[in-house]
């Protein structure tokens, strides 16, 4: 087998999370402060288990660690802990602030980077930056508490702890010899000009399954030590393993059990609690570690004095079999897996020429792969409680997620961010699947399938939104993602997986029906849906009961549903090429789209009109209790979303589907009111194409004119979520003698709506930009390159729609690339990240970006949907390459 095919061969051996993917980075980075671990009476997840409590509390639903791995059901976990000989605790878990502690919501306060990974995790690399001075825990908490929502977040770099380069770069690398034989290398570089002590503690432990009172989990697994070089691992489900620890100073054992004495002032059932190793290393307390060298948590201690400017390395091997010379050929295996990883990405990136873009793209892919997580949440058990534990408060029966008792999640899922969002978010996940499909099409397809399974999707057809409230409503983007993943998979493998389309299509039918039945309150094909994932986009919380009474009809909800209809139509057409009976379903969604589009075009006189002729823009409409209506004239992403509803029916497609073609022609001939919604374009030699879109002609031009206006939506770094028009013209809504206000806020949220940890009043969001670009390319497919628009607006420059779409893509990529001054907009003021050779080429893929400066905001490791930049880099590179080829 040639090296170039090695990783692809591993991917083909099986398409589930077993085999070569049995072990991976499935450990979350934060289990404390999550809903799953919250058994409080009032649902106070952030304070039920705090960061300070976490080292002494045994978790019920999962485990956490730094740079860790686990098996695919998280029975056995491995991660790294460190101590700089100054901190009051080990660095066992990443530190951050809860929503109550920070001025802009939950926020990790660490510096770490995902540097590389293959899809099977045959090779992985992550970097953690660890200060040599006392980690500024209290300083971060106190300063953040003092800051208002009008001030920026206080970050770790702001504390000055890295100013003198007194820190360690700790590199964590994994290389698989085989499916269950993993080499581990930890290398610590001292970046200061002084020698500095460092203790490294590679740690293995079992998820606690035995304390909760279930008969099938009465068995307690065992770790036991041999000398100072071997930890024997015995688990009745996963099997027997050995962790070889080369030249460890000593092996330390305790139990993954709660320290009840420390947390609750009651006696412990075991003297060797979860924090025993921490107390031994930091305080010299030997009472918490088992002198007989067995338990359910164990660390190998390596205490080093790292010379100035130099590095030290330690080596371990985790294997399911005995090895006479466990470290023989160690470096050779690493070299081989790194070569294979490079060859895999060389093939994937063959159309990307620029070395900087290749580096950005590969780090984006690394983040996508590292943020896989085993997610476990049995809602019924969580509500009822466990047999051997105190019974939860009765409020739980009627509180958060109480309507989702059917839900039983225990899967490897792509997370938005394993610290700030250590739980799946349904619409985030849909966007994740596109870059994941480039890496591992089967994994991407499984992600879409699992979220629609009967143990996730509600019996009424609703898709669970996210852990804090499964009943919230996210935009219906899963049909769109399904089609995009199908196309990428077909491009890679040469054949489309129609069975995958059909499987997903049936589940999406249930969800589509839920939308039609529950979110079209007026029965007029104009939809609501609540906040639809865009937390504070409106003048008030669109998910809550309106303070005015009445109801909202939403331009974005309706636009999403028109898009959903067209996505389902396109999928049905594709399935129908092999299974002709699906032409009936294509016709069904064709009619759905026409009725929604007709409603938005105000056909029939009595329809709701969300289009404002004065402003030439779409707005939400408020229906008041007295029967009157008013448009909420906020120029936001809400009014751009109707552009997403676009599909082109080509003559070639229609010829393959004669029944569907007849239905289209019948509408054109017999329903002139609806026929006017279908643009027809005749191309010599090819016949007629049909454009299905809410926006055609004048409205399309006016939306694009506003979107391409640099004084409104178009930023140097993509499309803003709120027009800059509102900087000098804030929208005001008078209510009960007061005024609710929406103004242009390009950075973090200045209000508390939805917790204030994200902002849709001006920043740039990668997923929405990606959808806009995708839609523009569909318009370009229909109109061709000869049809031109002014871009930017008022510039006098005319370009094709495709070129405008590519320009927006380039602006988004510009967030991460170095400018003329050698700086990356994403890092803005932080000179360390801009200029320091040990920082400047390390990428963080933030949740969203400042609408003026491009500064990264929100979750710093939101590699999920911001990982879409990898797709943008690929598409821009391919188009540029094809244009060069045409010129030649």
N, C-alpha and C positions, 0 to 999 in steps of 0.2 A: 504494500500500500504506500503510495507517495505521500509525503508530508502535507501537500496541498489539500489532500482529500481526508486527512485523519479526523479532523473535527466534524466534517460533514458525515463521515462514516459513523462516528459515535452518535450523531443526531439521528441517523437512520436506524440504529439498532433497536430502538423502541421510541414511541412518541408520547410516553407518559412521564411522570416524575419518578421513575425508577431507573434501574440500570445505571448508566453514567450520571444521571441526574438525581440519584437516590440521596446523595449528599451535596449540599449547596449552602449558600448564604441565607438560610431560611430563618435565622434568628433575628428577631426584631431588635431595634435599638432603644426602644422604650416600651416597657410593659406597665410601669407605674403610671398612674394618672389616666388610665384608659377606662372606658365604660365597663369592659369585661371584668375588671378587677374591683369594681365599685359595688360594695354591699351596704352602703350607707342608706339611712332611711330617707334622706332627701335628694339622693342622686348627685352627691358632690364628689365627682370622680377625681378631681385634681387634688383633693385633700384626704381622700380615703387612704391612698398610699402615696406619700410624697417621695421625692428623691432621697431625702434623708432616711426615710423608713425603708426604702427599697432594699438596702443591703441586708436587712434583718427579717424581711417578710418573704415567706414562700408563696409564690404565685399559684393561682388556680388554673389559668387559661393559657399560659405561655411563658417563655423565658426571654431574657434580653442579654445583650453583650456587645462588646466592641470588636468589630472585624470578625464576627463569629460565624460558625457553620453548625448545621445539625442534620439529622436524617430527615426524611420527608414527612415524618409525623412528630418530629421534635421530641423523641424519647431521650436521645443522647445529644448533649450540646457541648460545644467547644468554643471558647473565646479567649481574649487576652485581657489581662489586668496589669496595671503598672503602678509604681510608686516612686516618686522623686525624692524621697527621704525628708520631705518637708510638709506635705499635706497631712491633714488630720484623718483622711480616709484614703483607701486605695482608689485608684481610677479603674473601677470595674464596669461602670456604665457612663454613658454620655450625660452631661449635665445641661439642664436648660430650665426655662421659666414656664410656669403654668400661666394660663390666661389671666389669673388674678394677680400674678406677680409682675407681668410685663405690661408696658404701655400699648403694645400692639398684638396681644394674644400670645399663645404658646410659641416658644422660640428656643431652639437649641443654641447653646453658647459654647461651641467647640469648633475646632478647625480639623476637618478630616476630608479625605478625597478618595473617590473610587477611581482607581487608575486603569484597571484592566480586568477583563473576564471573558472567557469563551462561553457559549450557550450551555455547554454541559458542565461548566465549572471545572474543566480539566486543568485550567490555570486561572488563578485569581490574584489580584494585587490591590491592596488598600493602604493608604498613608494616613497616619494620625500624628498631629503636632502637639507635643506635650511640654508645657512650660517646666523649667527647672526650678523656678521660684514657686512659692505657695500659689496654688490655683485660686483665682480671685472669686470664689463662690459668693461670699457675702457682699463684696463690692458690686458684683453684677446684679444681685437681688436688690440691694439698697438703692443704687443709682437708677435702676429701671423703675422702681416704685415711685421715685421722686419725679420722673419725667411724665409730662402730660401727653395726650394723644396728638398734640400739635408738634411734638418733638420727635426726632428720629429715634430708632432703637439704639440702646447702648450695647455695643458688641464686644467680644473678647479682645479684638485688636485695639479697641478704645481704652482698655485698662492699662496699656503700656507693658504688659507682661512679655511681649515679644520684641520690644523696642531694641534691646541690646543683644538680640539673637541668642539669648540664654534659653534654649529649648532643644528637645530631641525630635528629630524626624523618625518616627517608628513605622517601618514598612512591614506589612503582614502579607506573606505570599503563601499560596497553596498550589501544589502540583500533584495531580493524581497519577499514581502508578497504574492503578486499575480502578474498577468501580468502587471498591471498598478498601482502598489502600492509598492513603493521602500523605504526602510530604508537606511539612509545615516549616517555614523559615521566617524568623523575626529578626530584623536588622534595625538597630538603633544608631542613628547618626547624631553625634553631638555637634550642633551648629555654633556653639559658643567658643570663645578663646580661653575657656577655663575647663579643667577636668571637672566632671560632675558624676555623682552616684546615681544609679538607676537599678531598681529591682523589677524584673520581668516575671510575670506569673501566668504562663499558659495554663488554662483551667478547663477541666472536663467535669460535667455533672449531669445528673438525670433530671428531667422535668418531673416535678412531684406529682405522681399519679396515685399514690398510696394513702394519702391522708384524708381522703374525702368520703370514705365509707362505702365504696362500691365493691362488691364481691369480686368482680372480674379483675380488679386492680389491687387485690390484697397483697400480691407479690411485691416485695421490695427489692429492687436491683442493688447491685453491689460493685463498689470500686475498692480495689485493694492494691497495696504497694509492694514492690519487690526492690529492696535496696533503695538507691536514689535514682534509678534509671528506668523503671517500668511501672506503669499503672495498668492493672488488669481490669477489664470492663466486662461485666456480666449482666445482660438484660434478657429477660425471657421472651421478649417480642423481637427485638432487633438482633440479638445474638451476642457472641463473644468477640471482644476486640482487645487490642493492646495499644497503649500509648507509650511509645519509646521516647525517652527524654534524655538526650545526649548531655552528659556531664552536668546534670542538675545539682545544685547545692543540697537540696533536700526535697522530699515529697511531703505535702501537707494535706490532711484529710479532715473533713467535717461533714455535716449533713445539710442537705437542702431542706431545712426545717425552719419554721419561724422562731425567732428569739422572743418568746412571749414575755420574758422578764423585762427586756429592754423596752418593748413597745407597749405592753399592757400591765406590767407590774405583777404578773402571776408566774408561777413556777413553770420551768421548761420541761417538756417530756424527755429531752435529750440534752446533755451538757455541750454537745458539739453542734451548734446551730449554724445557720447560713452565713453569719458574719464572723465565724470563728477564725478563718484565715485572715480576714481583715484585721481583727483585733490582735492576732499574733504578730503580724508583720508591722503594724503601725504602733501598737502599744506594748508589744512584748508579752502579751497575755497568753500563756501556753495552755490555760485551762480549756480553751475553746477548740483546740485541735486534738484529734484522736491519736494518742501515742502508739496505738496498735495498728495504725496505718490502714484503716478501712473506713468507708462511709459512702455517701451519695454525692459528694462534691470533693474535688481534689485539685491541687495546684502543684506544679513543679516550680520551685523557687530558683531564680538565677539573679544573684546580686552582683552588679558590675560597677567598676569605676571606669567611666568612658572618658578617654583622653580627649583633650580639646581638638576639635576638627576631625576626629577619628570616629570609627564605628565598631560595634560589636554585633555578632550574630549568634543566634541559638537555633538548634535544629531539633525537630520532633518528627515522629512518624506514627500515624494512626492507621492501624491495619486489622483486618479480620483474620489474620493468620500469623503464626510465629515466624520470625525471620532471624537467622543466625547473625547476619551482619546488617542491621537495619539501616545503616547510613552509607552502605556501599552503593556507589552509583548515584548518590543523592543529587549532586550538582549536574550530572549528565541528564538526569530525568528532567530537572528544571529547564535546562537548555533546550531539550527536545520539545517540551510542552510550550515553551515560549516561541520557538520556531514555528510550531504548528499554529499557535494563536496568530502569529504574524502572517502566516500564509492564508489563514482563514480570512483575515481582514484585508489582505492584499486583494483577494478575489472580490470581496464585498465592496471595496473602495476603488475598484479599477477605474471608475469614471471620475474620481476625485483627484485632481492633479496637485492642487495647492497643499504643501505639507502642513501648514497651519490648520487648514480646514480638516485635513485628515486627523490631526491630533484632537481637535475639538469634537469631531464626529465620533472618534473611537472612545473618548472619555464619556460622551453622552451614552453610547452603547454600554460602556462599563457600568454606568449608573443604573441603566435600565435592568441590567442583569443582577447587580448587587442588591437591588431593592425588591427582589422576590422575598416573600415572607410566608411562613406557615401561619395561617390564620385560623384560630379555633374559637368558636363561640356557639354553644348550644343554648339558645335563648330560653327554652323551657326549663332546663336545669338551672340556669342562672336565676330565673324568676322563683322557682320552687325552693332552691337551695340544695345542699348536699347532705346526705344522711348523718354524717358525723360532725357537721358544722352547725353553729347557731342558725336558727331559721331566719331568713330575711324578713325585713319589715313588710307588713301587708301592703304598703303603698306600692311595692314593686309589681303587684298583680295588675295594677291599673296605670302604672307610670310608663317610663321610657321603654319603647319597643314591646310593650305588652301585647300588642296586636300581631306580633311576629313569632308566636310560640312554635310554629312549624320549622323555624329556621335553625339549621344545624350545619354550621360552616366548619370544615376541617380540611383545608386545601392549601396548596401553594398558590399564592395570589400575588400579582404585581401591585405593589403599594405606591402611592404618590410619593411618600417620604417615610422612612422607617422610624423617624423620631417624632416629627410633628404630626404626621398622619399614619400612625402604625396600624391602620385598618384600611380596607379597601373603600374606595369612593367610586360609585358606579360610573359616573360619566367621565371621571379621570381615567378609569380603567379602559374605557373604550378608546381613548386617544393613545394610551400606552401600547395598544396592540399593533399599531402601525409600525413603529421602529422595531418592536419585538418580532414582527413578522419577517423583517429583513434578516434577523438573526436566527430565528427558530419558528418557522411558520406553524408547526404543530402546537407549540406552546401558546402562541398567540390565539390560535383557534380554540384551544381548550379554555383559555381565559374568557372568551366570549360565551362559550357553552356553559361554563360553571355558574356564571352569574344569572343564567336563565334556567338553571335546574330547579326542579320542584322543591328542593330543600333550601333554595334561596328565594326565588320569585314567590310573591304572595299568591295564594289561591285565586285572588281577584285579578291577577295579572300585573300588579305593580312590581317594578324592579326595586330592590332595597337600595336606598340612597347611600347611607354611610352609618357608622356605628352610633353616633350621637343621636340620630333619629332616622331609622330606616324608612319612616313614612314621609320624610321630606321628598320633594319632587325635583329630580334632576332632568335636564334636557334629554329628549329621546334620540340619542346619537348612536345607539347600538346597531341599528340597521345600516347606517352610513359606515360605521367601522367594520361591520361584517363584509360589506361589499369591497371596501378598500383592502382588507386582509385577503379576501378572495383574489383580488387582482394581483397583489404582491406575490401571493403563493403561486398563482398561475404563471407569473413572470419568472419566478425562480425555478419552478418544477416543470414548466412547459405544458401543464394540463391543469385545468380548473377542478377544484374539489366540489362538485355539485352536491354531493351527499352532505357535506358540511353546510352549504347554503340551505339545503332543504331542512336539515335538522334545526338550524337557528331560526329559519323562517317560521316554522310552526310555533315556536315559543314567542317570537315577536308578534305573531298574530294575536296572542292573548294580551300582550302588553298594549298593542295598538287599540284593541277593543276597550281596555281599561281607560285609556285616554279619551276615547270617543264617548264612553258612558259617563265618566266622572268629571272631565275637565272642560266639557262644552256646556257650561251651565245654562246658557240661553237657548241651546239647541239650534244655533244659527251658523255652525262651522267656524265660530270665532272662539279661540281657546284661552283659558287661563293656565294655571299650573303653579302659581306662587312665585317664589324667588327664582326658581329654575337655575339654581347654582350660582347666580350672580348676586352675592350677598346684599350689598347696599345700593344696587343700581337705581332704585326708585326713591321716591320721596318718603315712602314708608315701607315697612316690612310687608312684602307682598304675600308672604306665607301666613301671616297672622290675620285675625279679624280686622277689617279696615276700621280705623278710628272714625271714619265718616259714616260707617254703615254702607250698605250697598255692595257692589261687586266690581271687580276689574275684568276687562277684556283686553288681552295682552297681544301686542304686535309680535313679541318674541314667541309666546306660546303658540300663536297661530302660524308664525313662520316656521317654527320647529315642526309642527304637525304637517304642514305642506311639504317640508323636506322629508319627513318620515314617510309620507305617502309615496313620494317619488323614489325614495330608497327601496321601499318594498316593491314598487312597480318594477324597478330595475332588476332586483333579485328574482322576482317572479318570472320576468322575461328570460333571464339566464337559465333558470331551472327548466322553463318550458321548452328550451331548445332540445332537452333530452327527455322531458316528461311533458308532453303537449297539454295535458289537463291543466297545467298551471297557467295557461292563457286566461282562464276564467279569473284567476286571482290577479293577474296583470290588469284585466279590465276593471276589476273591483277597485284597485288602487288608483287607476286612471280616473275613475269617476270621483273617488274621494278627493283627489287633488283638485279636480275641476270645481267641485263645490266649495272647497276651502279658498281656492284662488278667486272664484266668483264672489265669495263673501268679502274678501279683502279688496276687490275691485268695486264693491258697492253695487253689484248687479241687482236688479229687481226693485230698486227704490227703497225698500224697507230694511235693507241690510245695514249693519253697523259699518261705519266708514272710519277706519283707523289711519287713513291717509289724509294729511292736512294739506290742502291746496295752497294755502298761504306760505307755509314753510317748505312745501314739497318734501315731506318726510313722514315716516310712520311713527305713531305714538300709541301708548296705552290709553284706553278709554275708561274713565270712572263713571259707573252708573250709580247715581245717588238714590237715596231712599224716597225722594219726592218724584222720581221718574225722570228727572233731567240727567243729562250726560255732559261730560267735559273731557277734552283731550288733555293729558298730562304732558305738556310740551317740554320734555327733557330730551335733548339731542344725545342719545346714547346708543350703545351697541344694540339695544332693544330695537331701534329703527333700522339697523343694518341687517339684522338676522333674516328678514324676508329674502335677502339675496341668496341665502343658502338653498332655497327651494328652486332648483334648476336641474333639468335632465334633458338630454338630446336623444330623440328617437331617430336612428339612422335608417335609411332605406334597406340596408343589409339586414338589420335586426328585424324590421317589419316583414320582410320577405320570408324569414324563417318562421314567423308566427302568424299564419293566415287568419286564424280566428280573431286574434287580438287586433290585427290590422283592419279587419272588417268593422270591429267595434269603433276603432278610432275614426275610420272613414264615415261610419254612420253618424257619429257626433258632429263631424265636420259638415255633413250634408243636412242634418235634421235639427241640430240645436245651434242656431246661429249665435245665441247668447253665450254659449260655452265655447263654440268654435273660435270666437274672438280672443279666447285665452291661449290659443295655440298658434304660435308663429310658424309659418311655412317658408322654407327656403329651398329653391330648386337649384341644383348644381348639375350642369351638363354632364352626362355620362354616368351620373350616380343616382339621379332622381331626387325625390323630395325628402328633406330632413324636417323633423318637427321639434320645435323648442317648447318645452313645458317649463314655465317659470311664472312666479308671482309678478316678477318685474320684467316688463318688456317695453320697448320703445321709450317713451318720454320718462316714465318713472325709473326705469333702469338708468337712464342717463343722469337724472337728477340725483339719485342715490350715489352713483359713482362720482358725480361732481362734488358732492359734499364729502364723501369718503376720501377722495384724493386731494382735499384742500388742506394745506399745511397750517392754516389758521384754525382748522376744525379737528378732523380725525387723523390726518396723516402726520406722523411724527418721523423724525430721523431714524427711528428704530422700529417702525411698524405702525399699525392702526391702533389708536387710543380707544379705550372703552367708553369714554365720554368726550364730547366735543370740547375743544379749548374755547369755543364760543362762550361757555359758561364761566370762564375765568373772570370776565368783566360783566357778564350777564347771568348771574346765578338765578336758578329757578326757585320761586317762592310759592308756597302753598299755605294759605291762611286757614287755620283750624282753631276753633274755640278761643279766639282772641290772640292766639300765638301764630308763629310762622315756622313752617317746616321748610328747610332750605337744601338745595342741591347745588354745589358749585364744583368747579374743576379742581380736583385734588390729585395731582399726578403721582403721589407717592403712597405712603401708608394711609389707612383710614383715619380720619380725625373724629369719627363717631364710634358708638358702641354697638351699632346694629350687627347682629350675628356675631357678637363677640369682638368685632373690630380687628380680627386677625387677617382680613383681606380687604381689598378695596377695588370697586369697579367704577369709580368716579374719576377716571383719567388714566390709570396705568395701562400698560400693554400686556396682554395675555396671549401667550403663544397658541393655545388651542383655537381660540376664536379667530386669530389671524390665519391659522392654517386652514380653517373652514372657508374663510373669505377667499383665500388664494385658490383653494380647490374649486370653489364656485366660479371664480373669474375664469379659470382655465376651461370650465365647461361652456361658459358663454363664448370663449374664444374658439372652442371646437365648432360651435355653430356659426359664428359670424366670420371666422377666418382672420387672417392677419391684415387684410385690407381695410377692415372696419377699425377706425381709430377713435381714441378718446383723448381729451386733454389731460395730461399728467406731468407734473402736479397741476391742479386747478389754478387757472390764472397765470400759468407760466408761458402759454402760447406754444407749448411743445406737444405735438400730437404723436401718440404711440398706439400700437395695437393693444388689445386687452391682455394678451399674453405677456407682452413686454411690461405692462403695468404690474401684473401679478408677479413677474420675476423681480421687478424692482422692489416690491414690498418684501419678497423673500430675502433679497440682498440686504435690505434695511434690518430685518430681524437677525440675520446672521451677523451683522455688524455689531450687535450687542456683545459678541464674544471675541471678535477679531481685534487685533491691535490697530490703532489709528496712526495718523502721521506722527504723533508724539510718542508712539510706542506703547500706548495705554489702551486698556479694554474698558469700554463704557460700563460694563456690568459691575466693575469694582470701584468706579468713580473716585472718591477721595482717598482710598486706602493705598498709600504709596508702597506699603509692604507688598501688597498683592500686585501692584503695577510694575514694580521695578526689581524687587529682590529675586535673584536667580532661583531661589528655593521655593518661591511662591508663584511667580508671574505666569508660568505655563500650566498651572493647575486650575482646573475649571470647576466652578460650581454652577448648577443649573437651577436658578431660582424659580420660585412659584410665579412671580410676575415682575414687571419692570417699570421704572419711573417713566412716565409719558413724555418727559422733557429731556432727561439726562441719560436714560437707559440703565440706571443703577438697579442692581438686583434687589428684590424685595420679597417679603413673606418667607416661606420656608426655603432655607438655603440649599437644601438637597432635594428639591422637588424635581427629581430627575424624570418623573413620570411623564406628564404632558409636555414639559419643556424639552424633553428628549426628542420631541418632534423636529427640533432644529436639525437632527441627523437626516431626516427626510428632506428638509429644505436644502441642505447642503448637497445632497445627492441629486435632487431635481435641477437645481441651478447648474451644477457641474455638468450634468448630462446635456442640458440645453446648450450651454456654452461650448461643450465639446462638439455637439452636432453642428452648431453654427460655424465653428472653425473648419470642420470637415467640409461643409458646403462651400465655404470660401475657397478652400484649397481645390 
